[in-house]
Amino acid sequence: HALDRTALGHRFKLETLWASTFDDLLDGLLKHEPAAVHFSGHGRADALLFEGPDGKAAAVSVEALGRLFKALSGKVRVALFNACDSLSAASAVSPHVECAVGTTEPIGDQGAVAFASAFYRGLGYGKSVAEAAELGRIAVLAAGLAGA
């Protein structure tokens, strides 16, 4: 991944939860106590979509996400919501973390990957979260992808 090629990449340890339910997220946060959380998936203005018990999408409200991060205050420092219309999720979480990043509009899969790759490379070279987020936006824009 993008961090492997960076000067500070060795300082990052990644734990992945694929096709996660909300319970998987809760367990992962409690077990790993991450400094950063990256949600990559689908979203809408009022919720992020997780996998439900039936394997179909299950909406988790931004209020529930905000309350979750409040309950774990002091553990997570950065929350990145790499999903369509995820600004409300970032806003709900932002009082409880140092920095939250979300999108203001739909973003395609290619745009989300371009953003994340540039974002983490920025962090891996010691840039601030704000600088890394700007690098992500520039990567999406430079590739001519929607969602910059």
C-alpha positions in Angstrom: 0.0 0.0 0.0 0.9 3.7 -0.2 2.5 3.8 3.3 5.0 1.1 2.4 6.9 3.5 0.1 7.2 6.3 2.6 9.8 7.5 5.0 7.6 7.0 8.1 5.6 4.1 6.8 7.1 1.8 9.4 5.4 3.8 12.2 1.9 2.7 10.9 0.2 -0.6 11.7 -2.9 -1.4 9.7 -5.8 -3.5 10.9 -8.5 -4.2 8.4 -12.1 -5.1 8.9 -13.6 -6.2 5.5 -17.3 -6.0 4.8 -17.9 -5.0 8.4 -21.0 -4.8 10.5 -21.4 -2.1 13.1 -20.6 -4.7 15.7 -17.3 -5.5 13.9 -16.4 -1.8 14.1 -17.2 -1.7 17.8 -15.1 -4.8 18.5 -12.3 -3.4 16.3 -12.2 -0.1 18.1 -12.2 -1.8 21.5 -9.7 -4.4 20.6 -7.1 -2.4 18.7 -7.6 1.1 20.2 -6.5 2.8 16.9 -5.2 6.3 16.6 -6.9 6.6 13.2 -10.0 5.1 11.8 -10.6 4.9 8.0 -14.1 4.1 6.8 -14.2 3.2 3.1 -17.6 2.3 1.8 -21.0 3.9 1.1 -22.6 6.8 2.8 -25.4 9.3 2.6 -26.0 12.5 4.4 -27.7 10.9 7.5 -25.8 7.6 7.7 -22.9 5.4 6.8 -23.7 1.9 5.4 -22.4 -1.2 7.0 -23.1 -4.8 6.3 -26.3 -6.0 8.0 -27.0 -9.4 9.6 -28.6 -10.5 6.3 -25.6 -9.4 4.2 -27.4 -6.4 2.9 -26.5 -2.7 3.6 -27.5 -1.5 7.0 -27.6 2.2 7.7 -25.9 3.5 10.9 -26.9 7.0 11.8 -24.4 9.8 12.1 -25.8 10.4 15.6 -24.8 6.8 16.6 -21.4 7.3 15.1 -20.9 10.5 16.9 -21.9 8.9 20.2 -19.6 6.0 19.6 -16.6 8.2 19.1 -17.6 10.3 22.2 -17.7 7.1 24.3 -14.2 6.3 23.1 -12.9 9.9 23.4 -9.2 10.2 23.7 -8.4 7.0 21.8 -9.0 7.9 18.1 -7.2 10.9 16.9 -8.1 10.9 13.2 -11.3 9.7 11.5 -11.4 9.5 7.7 -14.7 8.8 6.1 -14.0 7.9 2.5 -17.6 7.6 1.4 -20.2 9.6 -0.5 -21.7 12.5 1.4 -19.9 11.7 4.6 -19.3 15.3 5.8 -22.2 14.8 8.3 -20.5 11.7 9.7 -17.2 13.7 10.0 -19.0 16.5 11.7 -20.7 14.2 14.2 -17.4 12.7 15.1 -15.2 15.8 15.0 -15.9 17.0 18.6 -14.4 13.7 19.9 -11.3 13.4 17.7 -8.4 15.8 16.7 -9.4 15.7 13.1 -12.2 14.3 11.0 -12.3 14.1 7.2 -15.4 13.6 5.1 -16.8 14.3 1.6 -19.3 16.9 0.6 -20.6 15.0 -2.4 -20.5 11.6 -4.1 -17.1 10.2 -4.9 -16.5 7.2 -7.1 -14.3 4.3 -6.2 -11.3 5.5 -8.3 -11.6 9.0 -6.7 -11.7 7.4 -3.2 -8.7 5.3 -3.9 -6.7 8.2 -5.4 -7.6 10.4 -2.3 -6.6 7.7 0.2 -3.4 6.9 -1.5 -2.2 10.5 -1.6 -3.5 11.1 1.9 -1.6 8.3 3.5 1.5 9.0 1.5 1.4 12.6 2.9 1.1 11.2 6.4 3.9 8.8 5.7 6.2 11.6 4.8 5.3 13.6 7.9 2.7 16.0 6.6 -0.1 17.2 8.8 -3.6 15.8 8.4 -4.7 19.0 6.7 -1.8 18.9 4.3 -2.4 15.2 3.6 -6.1 15.9 2.9 -5.2 18.6 0.4 -2.8 16.2 -1.3 -5.7 13.7 -1.6 -7.9 16.4 -3.1 -5.2 17.3 -5.6 -4.7 13.7 -6.6 -8.4 13.3 -7.3 -8.4 16.6 -9.3 -5.2 15.7 -11.2 -6.7 12.4 -12.3 -9.8 14.2 -13.6 -12.1 12.3 -11.3 -15.4 13.4 -9.7 -15.4 14.4 -6.1 -12.3 16.7 -5.9 
